[in-house]
Amino acid sequence: MESVAAMTIEIHKPELEALIRQRMKIGGFHNVEDALMQALETSPVTQAKLVTEAKNGTGADLIAAMQASPYREIEIEPARYRMPVRDVSF
């Protein structure tokens, strides 16, 4: 099992600390780690990399992702409905 070292992060801008504390107080984040995780996951660099990886994916990658999904029981086939048809006179 890998050991994980703790990391200390210093915030030098009081307004940033105040904003994080405010968001935690109103329930936006449970803790500072949640705030950092959201910031990192939504950063433009991450989004660009995700798009690039998606473009380079293969059918095998898609199948593996679907099989690893915790929601495998969800039906992905679209429901089929007959469209109403009206008589047309010419």
PDB file with one MODEL, atoms N, CA, C and O in Angstrom:
MODEL        1
ATOM      1  N   MET A   1       0.837  -1.176   0.000  1.00  0.00           N
ATOM      2  CA  MET A   1       0.000   0.000   0.000  1.00  0.00           C
ATOM      3  C   MET A   1       0.883   1.241   0.000  1.00  0.00           C
ATOM      4  O   MET A   1       1.858   1.329   0.747  1.00  0.00           O
ATOM      5  N   GLU A   2       0.521   2.207  -0.859  1.00  0.00           N
ATOM      6  CA  GLU A   2       1.297   3.435  -0.961  1.00  0.00           C
ATOM      7  C   GLU A   2       1.038   4.343   0.225  1.00  0.00           C
ATOM      8  O   GLU A   2      -0.089   4.447   0.708  1.00  0.00           O
ATOM      9  N   SER A   3       2.090   4.997   0.687  1.00  0.00           N
ATOM     10  CA  SER A   3       1.875   5.995   1.729  1.00  0.00           C
ATOM     11  C   SER A   3       1.685   7.345   1.056  1.00  0.00           C
ATOM     12  O   SER A   3       2.339   7.658   0.061  1.00  0.00           O
ATOM     13  N   VAL A   4       0.791   8.126   1.607  1.00  0.00           N
ATOM     14  CA  VAL A   4       0.496   9.432   1.046  1.00  0.00           C
ATOM     15  C   VAL A   4       1.008  10.495   1.999  1.00  0.00           C
ATOM     16  O   VAL A   4       0.654  10.499   3.178  1.00  0.00           O
ATOM     17  N   ALA A   5       1.839  11.393   1.498  1.00  0.00           N
ATOM     18  CA  ALA A   5       2.378  12.465   2.320  1.00  0.00           C
ATOM     19  C   ALA A   5       1.366  13.598   2.392  1.00  0.00           C
ATOM     20  O   ALA A   5       0.687  13.890   1.408  1.00  0.00           O
ATOM     21  N   ALA A   6       1.263  14.228   3.538  1.00  0.00           N
ATOM     22  CA  ALA A   6       0.373  15.363   3.690  1.00  0.00           C
ATOM     23  C   ALA A   6       0.968  16.574   2.988  1.00  0.00           C
ATOM     24  O   ALA A   6       2.187  16.697   2.868  1.00  0.00           O
ATOM     25  N   MET A   7       0.102  17.464   2.526  1.00  0.00           N
ATOM     26  CA  MET A   7       0.549  18.653   1.833  1.00  0.00           C
ATOM     27  C   MET A   7      -0.017  19.871   2.559  1.00  0.00           C
ATOM     28  O   MET A   7      -1.183  19.890   2.951  1.00  0.00           O
ATOM     29  N   THR A   8       0.809  20.861   2.726  1.00  0.00           N
ATOM     30  CA  THR A   8       0.359  22.107   3.322  1.00  0.00           C
ATOM     31  C   THR A   8       0.299  23.161   2.228  1.00  0.00           C
ATOM     32  O   THR A   8       1.263  23.357   1.488  1.00  0.00           O
ATOM     33  N   ILE A   9      -0.839  23.835   2.131  1.00  0.00           N
ATOM     34  CA  ILE A   9      -1.011  24.879   1.130  1.00  0.00           C
ATOM     35  C   ILE A   9      -1.256  26.188   1.869  1.00  0.00           C
ATOM     36  O   ILE A   9      -2.127  26.272   2.735  1.00  0.00           O
ATOM     37  N   GLU A  10      -0.488  27.191   1.524  1.00  0.00           N
ATOM     38  CA  GLU A  10      -0.643  28.501   2.145  1.00  0.00           C
ATOM     39  C   GLU A  10      -1.426  29.408   1.207  1.00  0.00           C
ATOM     40  O   GLU A  10      -1.139  29.485   0.013  1.00  0.00           O
ATOM     41  N   ILE A  11      -2.414  30.090   1.762  1.00  0.00           N
ATOM     42  CA  ILE A  11      -3.191  31.057   0.994  1.00  0.00           C
ATOM     43  C   ILE A  11      -2.699  32.436   1.403  1.00  0.00           C
ATOM     44  O   ILE A  11      -2.779  32.809   2.574  1.00  0.00           O
ATOM     45  N   HIS A  12      -2.192  33.190   0.438  1.00  0.00           N
ATOM     46  CA  HIS A  12      -1.603  34.496   0.730  1.00  0.00           C
ATOM     47  C   HIS A  12      -2.571  35.654   0.488  1.00  0.00           C
ATOM     48  O   HIS A  12      -2.273  36.795   0.839  1.00  0.00           O
ATOM     49  N   LYS A  13      -3.720  35.367  -0.107  1.00  0.00           N
ATOM     50  CA  LYS A  13      -4.703  36.421  -0.361  1.00  0.00           C
ATOM     51  C   LYS A  13      -5.857  36.264   0.618  1.00  0.00           C
ATOM     52  O   LYS A  13      -6.595  35.281   0.544  1.00  0.00           O
ATOM     53  N   PRO A  14      -6.027  37.210   1.528  1.00  0.00           N
ATOM     54  CA  PRO A  14      -7.113  37.109   2.512  1.00  0.00           C
ATOM     55  C   PRO A  14      -8.489  37.029   1.862  1.00  0.00           C
ATOM     56  O   PRO A  14      -9.390  36.381   2.394  1.00  0.00           O
ATOM     57  N   GLU A  15      -8.658  37.687   0.709  1.00  0.00           N
ATOM     58  CA  GLU A  15      -9.959  37.643   0.043  1.00  0.00           C
ATOM     59  C   GLU A  15     -10.272  36.240  -0.478  1.00  0.00           C
ATOM     60  O   GLU A  15     -11.438  35.848  -0.523  1.00  0.00           O
ATOM     61  N   LEU A  16      -9.255  35.487  -0.868  1.00  0.00           N
ATOM     62  CA  LEU A  16      -9.464  34.113  -1.312  1.00  0.00           C
ATOM     63  C   LEU A  16      -9.864  33.229  -0.139  1.00  0.00           C
ATOM     64  O   LEU A  16     -10.786  32.422  -0.245  1.00  0.00           O
ATOM     65  N   GLU A  17      -9.169  33.387   0.973  1.00  0.00           N
ATOM     66  CA  GLU A  17      -9.526  32.621   2.164  1.00  0.00           C
ATOM     67  C   GLU A  17     -10.948  32.952   2.594  1.00  0.00           C
ATOM     68  O   GLU A  17     -11.714  32.054   2.943  1.00  0.00           O
ATOM     69  N   ALA A  18     -11.306  34.223   2.571  1.00  0.00           N
ATOM     70  CA  ALA A  18     -12.660  34.635   2.969  1.00  0.00           C
ATOM     71  C   ALA A  18     -13.709  34.026   2.040  1.00  0.00           C
ATOM     72  O   ALA A  18     -14.766  33.588   2.494  1.00  0.00           O
ATOM     73  N   LEU A  19     -13.417  34.000   0.751  1.00  0.00           N
ATOM     74  CA  LEU A  19     -14.355  33.430  -0.219  1.00  0.00           C
ATOM     75  C   LEU A  19     -14.541  31.932   0.017  1.00  0.00           C
ATOM     76  O   LEU A  19     -15.666  31.432  -0.013  1.00  0.00           O
ATOM     77  N   ILE A  20     -13.454  31.226   0.247  1.00  0.00           N
ATOM     78  CA  ILE A  20     -13.548  29.779   0.517  1.00  0.00           C
ATOM     79  C   ILE A  20     -14.339  29.532   1.790  1.00  0.00           C
ATOM     80  O   ILE A  20     -15.215  28.668   1.817  1.00  0.00           O
ATOM     81  N   ARG A  21     -14.042  30.279   2.840  1.00  0.00           N
ATOM     82  CA  ARG A  21     -14.774  30.114   4.099  1.00  0.00           C
ATOM     83  C   ARG A  21     -16.264  30.427   3.921  1.00  0.00           C
ATOM     84  O   ARG A  21     -17.114  29.732   4.478  1.00  0.00           O
ATOM     85  N   GLN A  22     -16.580  31.470   3.147  1.00  0.00           N
ATOM     86  CA  GLN A  22     -17.980  31.820   2.901  1.00  0.00           C
ATOM     87  C   GLN A  22     -18.696  30.690   2.168  1.00  0.00           C
ATOM     88  O   GLN A  22     -19.808  30.315   2.539  1.00  0.00           O
ATOM     89  N   ARG A  23     -18.059  30.144   1.125  1.00  0.00           N
ATOM     90  CA  ARG A  23     -18.685  29.050   0.359  1.00  0.00           C
ATOM     91  C   ARG A  23     -18.850  27.801   1.221  1.00  0.00           C
ATOM     92  O   ARG A  23     -19.835  27.077   1.078  1.00  0.00           O
ATOM     93  N   MET A  24     -17.908  27.547   2.102  1.00  0.00           N
ATOM     94  CA  MET A  24     -18.030  26.397   3.002  1.00  0.00           C
ATOM     95  C   MET A  24     -19.188  26.622   3.983  1.00  0.00           C
ATOM     96  O   MET A  24     -19.923  25.689   4.307  1.00  0.00           O
ATOM     97  N   LYS A  25     -19.341  27.847   4.447  1.00  0.00           N
ATOM     98  CA  LYS A  25     -20.388  28.172   5.425  1.00  0.00           C
ATOM     99  C   LYS A  25     -21.783  27.972   4.836  1.00  0.00           C
ATOM    100  O   LYS A  25     -22.687  27.508   5.530  1.00  0.00           O
ATOM    101  N   ILE A  26     -21.963  28.320   3.558  1.00  0.00           N
ATOM    102  CA  ILE A  26     -23.280  28.172   2.939  1.00  0.00           C
ATOM    103  C   ILE A  26     -23.482  26.806   2.290  1.00  0.00           C
ATOM    104  O   ILE A  26     -24.502  26.560   1.647  1.00  0.00           O
ATOM    105  N   GLY A  27     -22.496  25.916   2.464  1.00  0.00           N
ATOM    106  CA  GLY A  27     -22.651  24.546   1.974  1.00  0.00           C
ATOM    107  C   GLY A  27     -22.143  24.297   0.571  1.00  0.00           C
ATOM    108  O   GLY A  27     -22.372  23.223   0.015  1.00  0.00           O
ATOM    109  N   GLY A  28     -21.457  25.270  -0.015  1.00  0.00           N
ATOM    110  CA  GLY A  28     -20.921  25.071  -1.358  1.00  0.00           C
ATOM    111  C   GLY A  28     -19.848  24.003  -1.395  1.00  0.00           C
ATOM    112  O   GLY A  28     -19.732  23.258  -2.368  1.00  0.00           O
ATOM    113  N   PHE A  29     -19.069  23.932  -0.338  1.00  0.00           N
ATOM    114  CA  PHE A  29     -18.020  22.932  -0.203  1.00  0.00           C
ATOM    115  C   PHE A  29     -18.045  22.413   1.220  1.00  0.00           C
ATOM    116  O   PHE A  29     -18.390  23.144   2.148  1.00  0.00           O
ATOM    117  N   HIS A  30     -17.678  21.147   1.396  1.00  0.00           N
ATOM    118  CA  HIS A  30     -17.586  20.584   2.744  1.00  0.00           C
ATOM    119  C   HIS A  30     -16.279  20.977   3.407  1.00  0.00           C
ATOM    120  O   HIS A  30     -16.213  21.164   4.622  1.00  0.00           O
ATOM    121  N   ASN A  31     -15.236  21.101   2.589  1.00  0.00           N
ATOM    122  CA  ASN A  31     -13.929  21.439   3.124  1.00  0.00           C
ATOM    123  C   ASN A  31     -13.079  22.049   2.011  1.00  0.00           C
ATOM    124  O   ASN A  31     -13.521  22.143   0.866  1.00  0.00           O
ATOM    125  N   VAL A  32     -11.878  22.455   2.346  1.00  0.00           N
ATOM    126  CA  VAL A  32     -10.994  23.095   1.382  1.00  0.00           C
ATOM    127  C   VAL A  32     -10.648  22.137   0.247  1.00  0.00           C
ATOM    128  O   VAL A  32     -10.507  22.562  -0.899  1.00  0.00           O
ATOM    129  N   GLU A  33     -10.512  20.865   0.551  1.00  0.00           N
ATOM    130  CA  GLU A  33     -10.193  19.885  -0.487  1.00  0.00           C
ATOM    131  C   GLU A  33     -11.275  19.851  -1.559  1.00  0.00           C
ATOM    132  O   GLU A  33     -10.969  19.723  -2.745  1.00  0.00           O
ATOM    133  N   ASP A  34     -12.553  19.965  -1.149  1.00  0.00           N
ATOM    134  CA  ASP A  34     -13.640  19.993  -2.129  1.00  0.00           C
ATOM    135  C   ASP A  34     -13.502  21.201  -3.053  1.00  0.00           C
ATOM    136  O   ASP A  34     -13.697  21.087  -4.264  1.00  0.00           O
ATOM    137  N   ALA A  35     -13.167  22.356  -2.480  1.00  0.00           N
ATOM    138  CA  ALA A  35     -12.994  23.572  -3.283  1.00  0.00           C
ATOM    139  C   ALA A  35     -11.858  23.388  -4.292  1.00  0.00           C
ATOM    140  O   ALA A  35     -11.994  23.739  -5.463  1.00  0.00           O
ATOM    141  N   LEU A  36     -10.749  22.840  -3.829  1.00  0.00           N
ATOM    142  CA  LEU A  36      -9.618  22.606  -4.730  1.00  0.00           C
ATOM    143  C   LEU A  36      -9.966  21.594  -5.812  1.00  0.00           C
ATOM    144  O   LEU A  36      -9.606  21.774  -6.975  1.00  0.00           O
ATOM    145  N   MET A  37     -10.667  20.529  -5.430  1.00  0.00           N
ATOM    146  CA  MET A  37     -11.037  19.497  -6.405  1.00  0.00           C
ATOM    147  C   MET A  37     -11.915  20.084  -7.499  1.00  0.00           C
ATOM    148  O   MET A  37     -11.695  19.821  -8.682  1.00  0.00           O
ATOM    149  N   GLN A  38     -12.908  20.877  -7.112  1.00  0.00           N
ATOM    150  CA  GLN A  38     -13.791  21.476  -8.111  1.00  0.00           C
ATOM    151  C   GLN A  38     -13.012  22.424  -9.016  1.00  0.00           C
ATOM    152  O   GLN A  38     -13.207  22.429 -10.231  1.00  0.00           O
ATOM    153  N   ALA A  39     -12.141  23.216  -8.429  1.00  0.00           N
ATOM    154  CA  ALA A  39     -11.345  24.155  -9.227  1.00  0.00           C
ATOM    155  C   ALA A  39     -10.465  23.412 -10.229  1.00  0.00           C
ATOM    156  O   ALA A  39     -10.362  23.818 -11.386  1.00  0.00           O
ATOM    157  N   LEU A  40      -9.839  22.337  -9.792  1.00  0.00           N
ATOM    158  CA  LEU A  40      -8.947  21.595 -10.681  1.00  0.00           C
ATOM    159  C   LEU A  40      -9.717  20.842 -11.761  1.00  0.00           C
ATOM    160  O   LEU A  40      -9.275  20.773 -12.908  1.00  0.00           O
ATOM    161  N   GLU A  41     -10.863  20.280 -11.398  1.00  0.00           N
ATOM    162  CA  GLU A  41     -11.636  19.515 -12.373  1.00  0.00           C
ATOM    163  C   GLU A  41     -12.253  20.399 -13.445  1.00  0.00           C
ATOM    164  O   GLU A  41     -12.487  19.938 -14.562  1.00  0.00           O
ATOM    165  N   THR A  42     -12.521  21.652 -13.130  1.00  0.00           N
ATOM    166  CA  THR A  42     -13.158  22.539 -14.096  1.00  0.00           C
ATOM    167  C   THR A  42     -12.193  23.513 -14.743  1.00  0.00           C
ATOM    168  O   THR A  42     -12.618  24.395 -15.489  1.00  0.00           O
ATOM    169  N   SER A  43     -10.909  23.374 -14.477  1.00  0.00           N
ATOM    170  CA  SER A  43      -9.928  24.288 -15.066  1.00  0.00           C
ATOM    171  C   SER A  43      -9.834  24.045 -16.567  1.00  0.00           C
ATOM    172  O   SER A  43     -10.018  22.916 -17.023  1.00  0.00           O
ATOM    173  N   PRO A  44      -9.548  25.093 -17.342  1.00  0.00           N
ATOM    174  CA  PRO A  44      -9.468  24.948 -18.802  1.00  0.00           C
ATOM    175  C   PRO A  44      -8.451  23.904 -19.243  1.00  0.00           C
ATOM    176  O   PRO A  44      -8.685  23.213 -20.234  1.00  0.00           O
ATOM    177  N   VAL A  45      -7.343  23.770 -18.548  1.00  0.00           N
ATOM    178  CA  VAL A  45      -6.334  22.778 -18.927  1.00  0.00           C
ATOM    179  C   VAL A  45      -6.921  21.375 -18.826  1.00  0.00           C
ATOM    180  O   VAL A  45      -6.730  20.552 -19.722  1.00  0.00           O
ATOM    181  N   THR A  46      -7.638  21.102 -17.731  1.00  0.00           N
ATOM    182  CA  THR A  46      -8.247  19.791 -17.551  1.00  0.00           C
ATOM    183  C   THR A  46      -9.304  19.542 -18.615  1.00  0.00           C
ATOM    184  O   THR A  46      -9.355  18.458 -19.195  1.00  0.00           O
ATOM    185  N   GLN A  47     -10.144  20.532 -18.876  1.00  0.00           N
ATOM    186  CA  GLN A  47     -11.190  20.367 -19.876  1.00  0.00           C
ATOM    187  C   GLN A  47     -10.599  20.106 -21.256  1.00  0.00           C
ATOM    188  O   GLN A  47     -11.092  19.249 -21.988  1.00  0.00           O
ATOM    189  N   ALA A  48      -9.552  20.833 -21.614  1.00  0.00           N
ATOM    190  CA  ALA A  48      -8.916  20.630 -22.911  1.00  0.00           C
ATOM    191  C   ALA A  48      -8.330  19.229 -23.014  1.00  0.00           C
ATOM    192  O   ALA A  48      -8.431  18.584 -24.058  1.00  0.00           O
ATOM    193  N   LYS A  49      -7.719  18.761 -21.936  1.00  0.00           N
ATOM    194  CA  LYS A  49      -7.136  17.422 -21.943  1.00  0.00           C
ATOM    195  C   LYS A  49      -8.233  16.364 -22.071  1.00  0.00           C
ATOM    196  O   LYS A  49      -8.061  15.380 -22.790  1.00  0.00           O
ATOM    197  N   LEU A  50      -9.365  16.560 -21.373  1.00  0.00           N
ATOM    198  CA  LEU A  50     -10.461  15.606 -21.456  1.00  0.00           C
ATOM    199  C   LEU A  50     -11.008  15.536 -22.874  1.00  0.00           C
ATOM    200  O   LEU A  50     -11.316  14.449 -23.363  1.00  0.00           O
ATOM    201  N   VAL A  51     -11.132  16.674 -23.538  1.00  0.00           N
ATOM    202  CA  VAL A  51     -11.619  16.696 -24.919  1.00  0.00           C
ATOM    203  C   VAL A  51     -10.641  15.977 -25.819  1.00  0.00           C
ATOM    204  O   VAL A  51     -11.048  15.192 -26.675  1.00  0.00           O
ATOM    205  N   THR A  52      -9.349  16.233 -25.639  1.00  0.00           N
ATOM    206  CA  THR A  52      -8.328  15.578 -26.449  1.00  0.00           C
ATOM    207  C   THR A  52      -8.360  14.072 -26.234  1.00  0.00           C
ATOM    208  O   THR A  52      -8.290  13.303 -27.193  1.00  0.00           O
ATOM    209  N   GLU A  53      -8.466  13.647 -24.973  1.00  0.00           N
ATOM    210  CA  GLU A  53      -8.517  12.212 -24.689  1.00  0.00           C
ATOM    211  C   GLU A  53      -9.770  11.585 -25.282  1.00  0.00           C
ATOM    212  O   GLU A  53      -9.727  10.457 -25.775  1.00  0.00           O
ATOM    213  N   ALA A  54     -10.876  12.303 -25.239  1.00  0.00           N
ATOM    214  CA  ALA A  54     -12.118  11.775 -25.792  1.00  0.00           C
ATOM    215  C   ALA A  54     -11.994  11.597 -27.305  1.00  0.00           C
ATOM    216  O   ALA A  54     -12.503  10.620 -27.855  1.00  0.00           O
ATOM    217  N   LYS A  55     -11.330  12.524 -27.976  1.00  0.00           N
ATOM    218  CA  LYS A  55     -11.156  12.421 -29.420  1.00  0.00           C
ATOM    219  C   LYS A  55     -10.254  11.259 -29.789  1.00  0.00           C
ATOM    220  O   LYS A  55     -10.421  10.653 -30.847  1.00  0.00           O
ATOM    221  N   ASN A  56      -9.303  10.943 -28.927  1.00  0.00           N
ATOM    222  CA  ASN A  56      -8.363   9.870 -29.208  1.00  0.00           C
ATOM    223  C   ASN A  56      -8.851   8.514 -28.708  1.00  0.00           C
ATOM    224  O   ASN A  56      -8.154   7.512 -28.873  1.00  0.00           O
ATOM    225  N   GLY A  57     -10.030   8.465 -28.103  1.00  0.00           N
ATOM    226  CA  GLY A  57     -10.554   7.218 -27.560  1.00  0.00           C
ATOM    227  C   GLY A  57     -10.928   6.234 -28.654  1.00  0.00           C
ATOM    228  O   GLY A  57     -11.105   6.605 -29.814  1.00  0.00           O
ATOM    229  N   THR A  58     -11.044   4.986 -28.264  1.00  0.00           N
ATOM    230  CA  THR A  58     -11.423   3.939 -29.211  1.00  0.00           C
ATOM    231  C   THR A  58     -12.731   3.310 -28.758  1.00  0.00           C
ATOM    232  O   THR A  58     -13.217   3.585 -27.661  1.00  0.00           O
ATOM    233  N   GLY A  59     -13.282   2.485 -29.588  1.00  0.00           N
ATOM    234  CA  GLY A  59     -14.493   1.763 -29.212  1.00  0.00           C
ATOM    235  C   GLY A  59     -14.254   0.884 -27.997  1.00  0.00           C
ATOM    236  O   GLY A  59     -15.139   0.725 -27.156  1.00  0.00           O
ATOM    237  N   ALA A  60     -13.060   0.315 -27.905  1.00  0.00           N
ATOM    238  CA  ALA A  60     -12.726  -0.527 -26.749  1.00  0.00           C
ATOM    239  C   ALA A  60     -12.724   0.302 -25.473  1.00  0.00           C
ATOM    240  O   ALA A  60     -13.140  -0.180 -24.419  1.00  0.00           O
ATOM    241  N   ASP A  61     -12.249   1.569 -25.560  1.00  0.00           N
ATOM    242  CA  ASP A  61     -12.274   2.456 -24.392  1.00  0.00           C
ATOM    243  C   ASP A  61     -13.709   2.724 -23.956  1.00  0.00           C
ATOM    244  O   ASP A  61     -14.008   2.735 -22.762  1.00  0.00           O
ATOM    245  N   LEU A  62     -14.595   2.940 -24.927  1.00  0.00           N
ATOM    246  CA  LEU A  62     -15.999   3.188 -24.615  1.00  0.00           C
ATOM    247  C   LEU A  62     -16.633   1.976 -23.947  1.00  0.00           C
ATOM    248  O   LEU A  62     -17.344   2.118 -22.952  1.00  0.00           O
ATOM    249  N   ILE A  63     -16.385   0.803 -24.477  1.00  0.00           N
ATOM    250  CA  ILE A  63     -16.946  -0.425 -23.889  1.00  0.00           C
ATOM    251  C   ILE A  63     -16.417  -0.628 -22.478  1.00  0.00           C
ATOM    252  O   ILE A  63     -17.180  -0.975 -21.576  1.00  0.00           O
ATOM    253  N   ALA A  64     -15.123  -0.417 -22.274  1.00  0.00           N
ATOM    254  CA  ALA A  64     -14.539  -0.562 -20.936  1.00  0.00           C
ATOM    255  C   ALA A  64     -15.153   0.427 -19.962  1.00  0.00           C
ATOM    256  O   ALA A  64     -15.436   0.075 -18.817  1.00  0.00           O
ATOM    257  N   ALA A  65     -15.363   1.666 -20.405  1.00  0.00           N
ATOM    258  CA  ALA A  65     -15.961   2.675 -19.531  1.00  0.00           C
ATOM    259  C   ALA A  65     -17.396   2.307 -19.174  1.00  0.00           C
ATOM    260  O   ALA A  65     -17.817   2.476 -18.029  1.00  0.00           O
ATOM    261  N   MET A  66     -18.143   1.808 -20.142  1.00  0.00           N
ATOM    262  CA  MET A  66     -19.534   1.431 -19.878  1.00  0.00           C
ATOM    263  C   MET A  66     -19.601   0.227 -18.949  1.00  0.00           C
ATOM    264  O   MET A  66     -20.480   0.162 -18.089  1.00  0.00           O
ATOM    265  N   GLN A  67     -18.694  -0.723 -19.106  1.00  0.00           N
ATOM    266  CA  GLN A  67     -18.692  -1.893 -18.232  1.00  0.00           C
ATOM    267  C   GLN A  67     -18.249  -1.547 -16.824  1.00  0.00           C
ATOM    268  O   GLN A  67     -18.642  -2.223 -15.873  1.00  0.00           O
ATOM    269  N   ALA A  68     -17.441  -0.512 -16.671  1.00  0.00           N
ATOM    270  CA  ALA A  68     -16.973  -0.103 -15.350  1.00  0.00           C
ATOM    271  C   ALA A  68     -17.970   0.817 -14.651  1.00  0.00           C
ATOM    272  O   ALA A  68     -17.800   1.140 -13.475  1.00  0.00           O
ATOM    273  N   SER A  69     -18.995   1.234 -15.360  1.00  0.00           N
ATOM    274  CA  SER A  69     -19.968   2.171 -14.797  1.00  0.00           C
ATOM    275  C   SER A  69     -20.740   1.546 -13.633  1.00  0.00           C
ATOM    276  O   SER A  69     -21.129   0.380 -13.697  1.00  0.00           O
ATOM    277  N   PRO A  70     -20.960   2.325 -12.567  1.00  0.00           N
ATOM    278  CA  PRO A  70     -21.790   1.818 -11.470  1.00  0.00           C
ATOM    279  C   PRO A  70     -23.274   1.813 -11.844  1.00  0.00           C
ATOM    280  O   PRO A  70     -24.101   1.317 -11.079  1.00  0.00           O
ATOM    281  N   TYR A  71     -23.615   2.360 -13.010  1.00  0.00           N
ATOM    282  CA  TYR A  71     -25.012   2.450 -13.438  1.00  0.00           C
ATOM    283  C   TYR A  71     -25.285   1.557 -14.637  1.00  0.00           C
ATOM    284  O   TYR A  71     -25.962   1.966 -15.580  1.00  0.00           O
ATOM    285  N   ARG A  72     -24.768   0.358 -14.601  1.00  0.00           N
ATOM    286  CA  ARG A  72     -24.907  -0.546 -15.742  1.00  0.00           C
ATOM    287  C   ARG A  72     -26.351  -0.948 -15.995  1.00  0.00           C
ATOM    288  O   ARG A  72     -26.696  -1.331 -17.113  1.00  0.00           O
ATOM    289  N   GLU A  73     -27.204  -0.869 -14.970  1.00  0.00           N
ATOM    290  CA  GLU A  73     -28.593  -1.308 -15.140  1.00  0.00           C
ATOM    291  C   GLU A  73     -29.451  -0.286 -15.881  1.00  0.00           C
ATOM    292  O   GLU A  73     -30.587  -0.592 -16.241  1.00  0.00           O
ATOM    293  N   ILE A  74     -28.936   0.914 -16.117  1.00  0.00           N
ATOM    294  CA  ILE A  74     -29.713   1.940 -16.808  1.00  0.00           C
ATOM    295  C   ILE A  74     -29.807   1.581 -18.288  1.00  0.00           C
ATOM    296  O   ILE A  74     -28.807   1.270 -18.935  1.00  0.00           O
ATOM    297  N   GLU A  75     -31.015   1.630 -18.799  1.00  0.00           N
ATOM    298  CA  GLU A  75     -31.261   1.322 -20.198  1.00  0.00           C
ATOM    299  C   GLU A  75     -30.826   2.507 -21.057  1.00  0.00           C
ATOM    300  O   GLU A  75     -31.236   3.639 -20.805  1.00  0.00           O
ATOM    301  N   ILE A  76     -30.001   2.252 -22.063  1.00  0.00           N
ATOM    302  CA  ILE A  76     -29.537   3.357 -22.896  1.00  0.00           C
ATOM    303  C   ILE A  76     -30.193   3.364 -24.269  1.00  0.00           C
ATOM    304  O   ILE A  76     -29.934   4.260 -25.073  1.00  0.00           O
ATOM    305  N   GLU A  77     -31.031   2.387 -24.545  1.00  0.00           N
ATOM    306  CA  GLU A  77     -31.760   2.382 -25.804  1.00  0.00           C
ATOM    307  C   GLU A  77     -32.869   3.419 -25.725  1.00  0.00           C
ATOM    308  O   GLU A  77     -33.601   3.462 -24.736  1.00  0.00           O
ATOM    309  N   PRO A  78     -33.008   4.256 -26.750  1.00  0.00           N
ATOM    310  CA  PRO A  78     -34.084   5.243 -26.709  1.00  0.00           C
ATOM    311  C   PRO A  78     -35.439   4.561 -26.846  1.00  0.00           C
ATOM    312  O   PRO A  78     -35.575   3.552 -27.538  1.00  0.00           O
ATOM    313  N   ALA A  79     -36.425   5.119 -26.186  1.00  0.00           N
ATOM    314  CA  ALA A  79     -37.779   4.576 -26.302  1.00  0.00           C
ATOM    315  C   ALA A  79     -38.285   4.858 -27.716  1.00  0.00           C
ATOM    316  O   ALA A  79     -37.987   5.907 -28.288  1.00  0.00           O
ATOM    317  N   ARG A  80     -39.033   3.939 -28.266  1.00  0.00           N
ATOM    318  CA  ARG A  80     -39.572   4.102 -29.615  1.00  0.00           C
ATOM    319  C   ARG A  80     -41.061   4.404 -29.508  1.00  0.00           C
ATOM    320  O   ARG A  80     -41.811   3.648 -28.890  1.00  0.00           O
ATOM    321  N   TYR A  81     -41.476   5.485 -30.099  1.00  0.00           N
ATOM    322  CA  TYR A  81     -42.884   5.869 -30.106  1.00  0.00           C
ATOM    323  C   TYR A  81     -43.307   6.117 -31.539  1.00  0.00           C
ATOM    324  O   TYR A  81     -42.559   6.691 -32.330  1.00  0.00           O
ATOM    325  N   ARG A  82     -44.502   5.682 -31.864  1.00  0.00           N
ATOM    326  CA  ARG A  82     -45.048   5.974 -33.190  1.00  0.00           C
ATOM    327  C   ARG A  82     -45.556   7.405 -33.184  1.00  0.00           C
ATOM    328  O   ARG A  82     -46.288   7.813 -32.283  1.00  0.00           O
ATOM    329  N   MET A  83     -45.174   8.135 -34.164  1.00  0.00           N
ATOM    330  CA  MET A  83     -45.640   9.509 -34.284  1.00  0.00           C
ATOM    331  C   MET A  83     -47.083   9.503 -34.772  1.00  0.00           C
ATOM    332  O   MET A  83     -47.461   8.665 -35.591  1.00  0.00           O
ATOM    333  N   PRO A  84     -47.882  10.427 -34.276  1.00  0.00           N
ATOM    334  CA  PRO A  84     -49.262  10.488 -34.762  1.00  0.00           C
ATOM    335  C   PRO A  84     -49.295  10.873 -36.247  1.00  0.00           C
ATOM    336  O   PRO A  84     -48.540  11.736 -36.696  1.00  0.00           O
ATOM    337  N   VAL A  85     -50.173  10.224 -36.986  1.00  0.00           N
ATOM    338  CA  VAL A  85     -50.271  10.469 -38.423  1.00  0.00           C
ATOM    339  C   VAL A  85     -51.651  11.039 -38.723  1.00  0.00           C
ATOM    340  O   VAL A  85     -52.664  10.508 -38.270  1.00  0.00           O
ATOM    341  N   ARG A  86     -51.681  12.109 -39.479  1.00  0.00           N
ATOM    342  CA  ARG A  86     -52.963  12.706 -39.864  1.00  0.00           C
ATOM    343  C   ARG A  86     -53.223  12.423 -41.344  1.00  0.00           C
ATOM    344  O   ARG A  86     -52.304  12.327 -42.157  1.00  0.00           O
ATOM    345  N   ASP A  87     -54.493  12.296 -41.652  1.00  0.00           N
ATOM    346  CA  ASP A  87     -54.853  12.122 -43.057  1.00  0.00           C
ATOM    347  C   ASP A  87     -54.595  13.427 -43.790  1.00  0.00           C
ATOM    348  O   ASP A  87     -54.833  14.511 -43.257  1.00  0.00           O
ATOM    349  N   VAL A  88     -54.108  13.313 -45.010  1.00  0.00           N
ATOM    350  CA  VAL A  88     -53.818  14.481 -45.837  1.00  0.00           C
ATOM    351  C   VAL A  88     -54.660  14.401 -47.095  1.00  0.00           C
ATOM    352  O   VAL A  88     -54.710  13.361 -47.752  1.00  0.00           O
ATOM    353  N   SER A  89     -55.308  15.478 -47.422  1.00  0.00           N
ATOM    354  CA  SER A  89     -56.082  15.549 -48.659  1.00  0.00           C
ATOM    355  C   SER A  89     -55.383  16.480 -49.627  1.00  0.00           C
ATOM    356  O   SER A  89     -54.910  17.552 -49.248  1.00  0.00           O
ATOM    357  N   PHE A  90     -55.320  16.051 -50.912  1.00  0.00           N
ATOM    358  CA  PHE A  90     -54.697  16.893 -51.940  1.00  0.00           C
ATOM    359  C   PHE A  90     -55.719  17.438 -52.862  1.00  0.00           C
ATOM    360  O   PHE A  90     -55.383  18.170 -53.793  1.00  0.00           O
TER     361      PHE A  90
ENDMDL
END
